[in-house]
Every structure is written in structure tokens, then in C-alpha cells.
Amino acid sequence: MKFPATTTGIEAIRGFVTSCGNHVRLAVAGVAALSLALALGNGPGRQTFIVSSSTTIAGQAAALAHYADHTL
């Protein structure tokens, strides 16, 4: 899924992550990745991975999901 890097987009992501339950891995990339990760905050069972924009997977939502699913 892709969300815009706006206040509305951050609220949409926050709502989506909250609806997923207690165990969520989220991989973010791009210019706003760090600020997005900080804006979402920490939650029980939540892990946020910041992926460098220069990596091949950064522009591919499915690859980011796979990365988050298989890390650790």
C-alpha cells in the first residue's frame, strides 16, 4: 500500500496499523521515512524499519512488505 506523505496520509497509516492488531512490521522508505517513523510512534508489538531510498526495494511496495516480513 502507498500513502501520501501528508498529515492525512500519516493518520491513514496510523489507523491502518492500529487495525492490524498488536504485531505489525512496517518498512518505510523515502525522504520522509524518518519523520514518518517518528510520527507513528512506538506501539506494543510494532516494528518500523527505515530502508534506504538507494536500495532496489525502496520503490516497490511488495518488496518492502517482504523485507519487513522476513527481517529479524
Secondary structure, 3 states (H helix, E strand, C coil): CCCCCCHHHHHHHHHHHHHCCCCEEEEEECCCHHHHHHHHCCCCCEEEEEECCCCHHHHCHHHHHHHHHHCC
